[in-house]
């Protein structure tokens, strides 16, 4: 089994959320979308840093307002459910998607407490005219440490023809796959409604700055140290 290093995962999720922020950014080009929203994100975090330190729950609002329009959370939620959709009603599936969205908001908001002005460098854009899923490569520059390469998986929504991010691969390991492994065992034992209830409960957690914030962030995204 391949494990993702603690540093790689934390920076991966950090940059994923950072790159998902934007206001009125076009979704027609997956590379430009992720590139453009990055600058908007870092500008906003720098501007609101004092308020966030005073009230960390503000990060939930930032994720809600800026990130989620660029995340294909419906697709990700259904990927997590997999074959367990067959034994669930339409109402149960819709409730799960809503809960999964709220869970993502809280998870990414908690990880955002680790923001420390990291810099990112994008790989050259490739042709995507005939593609449905593209991998947008990013190098995370963190001081004098070797760059960490990330791959953002962006999928074209066939209903809207817009591109939205749905997964991130760090060191060759998919964070969505990790979430699938975590939740599917619970789905098998307790069913969709119970997991929906669990996700909603987790989404209500307060966002906090702690000395052990790295460990907390790992638990939020379902990957243990």
C-alpha positions in Angstrom: 0.0 0.0 0.0 1.3 3.4 -0.9 1.0 6.2 1.7 0.9 9.9 1.0 3.3 11.9 3.1 1.8 14.2 5.7 3.3 17.3 4.1 2.2 16.3 0.6 -1.4 15.7 1.6 -1.7 18.9 3.6 -0.3 21.1 0.8 -2.3 19.2 -1.7 -5.6 19.9 -0.1 -4.5 23.5 0.7 -3.7 24.2 -3.0 -6.9 22.4 -4.1 -9.0 24.7 -2.1 -7.0 27.7 -3.0 -7.3 27.0 -6.7 -11.0 26.4 -6.4 -11.7 30.0 -5.2 -12.8 32.6 -7.8 -15.4 35.1 -8.6 -17.0 35.0 -12.0 -14.1 33.0 -13.5 -14.9 31.3 -16.8 -15.2 27.5 -16.6 -14.6 27.0 -20.4 -10.8 26.4 -20.0 -9.8 24.1 -17.1 -6.2 25.4 -17.0 -7.1 29.1 -17.1 -9.9 28.5 -14.5 -7.5 27.0 -11.9 -4.8 29.5 -12.8 -6.9 32.6 -12.5 -8.7 31.7 -9.3 -5.4 31.1 -7.5 -4.4 34.8 -7.5 -7.9 35.7 -6.4 -7.7 33.3 -3.5 -4.4 34.3 -2.2 -5.4 38.0 -2.4 -8.5 37.3 -0.4 -6.8 35.3 2.2 -4.1 38.0 2.7 -6.8 40.7 2.9 -9.0 38.8 5.5 -6.2 37.1 7.4 -6.9 39.1 10.6 -10.6 38.4 10.6 -10.0 34.7 10.0 -7.6 34.4 12.9 -10.2 36.0 15.1 -13.1 33.8 13.8 -11.9 30.7 12.0 -15.5 29.7 11.0 -15.3 32.5 8.5 -13.4 30.0 6.4 -16.6 28.0 5.9 -18.2 31.0 4.4 -15.3 31.6 2.1 -15.3 28.0 0.9 -19.1 28.2 0.4 -19.0 31.4 -1.6 -15.8 31.0 -3.6 -14.9 27.3 -3.8 -18.0 25.2 -4.3 -19.0 26.7 -7.7 -15.9 25.2 -9.1 -16.1 21.8 -7.5 -18.1 19.0 -9.1 -19.2 17.7 -5.7 -22.2 15.9 -7.2 -20.0 13.7 -9.3 -17.6 13.1 -6.5 -20.4 12.2 -4.1 -21.8 9.7 -6.6 -18.4 8.2 -7.1 -18.1 7.6 -3.4 -21.5 6.0 -3.3 -20.7 3.6 -6.2 -22.9 0.6 -6.3 -24.5 1.5 -3.0 -26.8 3.8 -5.0 -28.7 0.8 -6.2 -30.2 0.1 -2.7 -30.9 3.7 -2.0 -34.0 5.8 -2.9 -33.7 9.0 -5.0 -34.4 11.0 -1.8 -31.6 9.2 0.1 -29.1 9.9 -2.7 -30.1 13.5 -2.9 -29.7 13.9 0.8 -26.3 12.2 0.7 -25.0 14.6 -2.0 -26.1 17.6 0.1 -24.4 16.1 3.2 -21.3 15.3 1.2 -21.1 18.9 0.0 -21.4 20.3 3.5 -18.8 17.8 4.7 -16.4 19.0 2.0 -16.9 22.6 3.0 -16.0 21.9 6.6 -13.1 19.6 5.7 -11.5 22.1 3.3 -12.1 25.0 5.7 -10.3 23.2 8.4 -7.3 22.5 6.2 -7.2 26.2 5.2 -6.1 27.0 8.7 -2.7 25.7 7.5 -2.3 28.4 4.9 1.1 30.0 5.2 1.6 31.9 2.0 2.9 28.9 -0.1 3.7 29.6 -3.7 2.5 27.5 -6.7 3.8 27.1 -10.2 1.6 25.6 -13.0 2.7 23.1 -15.6 2.3 24.1 -19.3 -1.2 23.9 -20.6 -2.1 21.0 -22.9 -4.8 20.5 -25.6 -8.1 19.5 -24.1 -10.5 19.9 -27.0 -11.3 16.1 -27.2 -10.9 15.4 -23.5 -13.6 14.9 -20.8 -11.1 14.7 -17.9 -7.8 16.6 -17.7 -5.0 16.6 -15.1 -3.8 20.1 -14.3 -0.3 19.9 -12.9 0.9 22.2 -10.1 4.2 22.4 -8.2 3.9 23.6 -4.6 6.9 25.7 -3.6 7.4 25.6 0.1 10.6 27.4 1.2 13.8 25.5 0.4 12.1 22.1 0.4 11.9 20.2 -3.0 8.7 21.1 -4.9 5.7 18.8 -4.5 3.9 17.9 -7.7 0.1 17.7 -7.6 -2.4 16.8 -10.3 -5.9 18.4 -10.2 -8.5 16.2 -11.9 -11.0 18.5 -13.7 -14.0 17.0 -15.4 -16.3 18.5 -18.1 -19.9 18.6 -17.0 -21.8 17.1 -19.9 -25.0 19.0 -19.0 -23.4 22.5 -18.8 -20.2 22.0 -20.8 -18.3 23.6 -18.0 -15.2 22.3 -16.3 -15.2 21.6 -12.6 -12.6 20.1 -10.2 -13.5 16.8 -8.5 -10.3 15.2 -7.3 -6.6 15.8 -6.5 -3.8 13.4 -6.9 -0.8 13.8 -4.6 2.3 11.6 -5.1 0.2 9.4 -7.3 -2.5 8.8 -4.8 -6.1 10.1 -5.3 -7.7 11.9 -2.4 -11.1 10.8 -3.7 -10.1 7.2 -3.7 -9.0 7.6 -0.1 -12.5 9.0 0.8 -14.1 6.2 -1.1 -12.2 3.6 1.0 -13.1 5.4 4.2 -16.9 5.8 3.6 -17.7 2.6 1.6 -16.9 0.3 4.6 -19.4 2.4 6.6 -21.9 2.3 3.8 -21.7 -1.5 3.6 -22.4 -1.8 7.4 -24.9 1.0 8.0 -26.4 2.1 4.6 -26.7 5.5 3.0 -29.0 7.3 5.5 -26.7 6.5 8.4 -23.6 7.8 6.5 -25.6 10.9 5.5 -26.3 11.6 9.1 -22.7 11.1 10.0 -21.5 13.5 7.4 -23.9 16.2 8.4 -22.8 15.9 12.0 -19.2 16.2 11.0 -20.0 19.3 8.9 -21.2 21.1 12.0 -17.8 21.1 13.6 -16.2 24.5 14.4 -13.1 25.4 12.5 -10.1 25.8 14.9 -6.5 26.7 14.9 -4.5 24.1 16.9 -0.9 23.1 17.5 -1.8 19.7 16.2 -3.7 21.2 13.2 -1.9 18.9 10.8 -3.2 15.8 12.4 -6.7 17.2 12.6 -6.6 18.1 8.9 -5.5 14.6 8.0 -8.5 13.2 9.9 -10.9 15.6 8.2 -10.0 14.3 4.8 -10.0 10.6 5.9 -6.3 9.9 5.8 -4.4 9.1 8.9 -0.8 10.0 9.6 
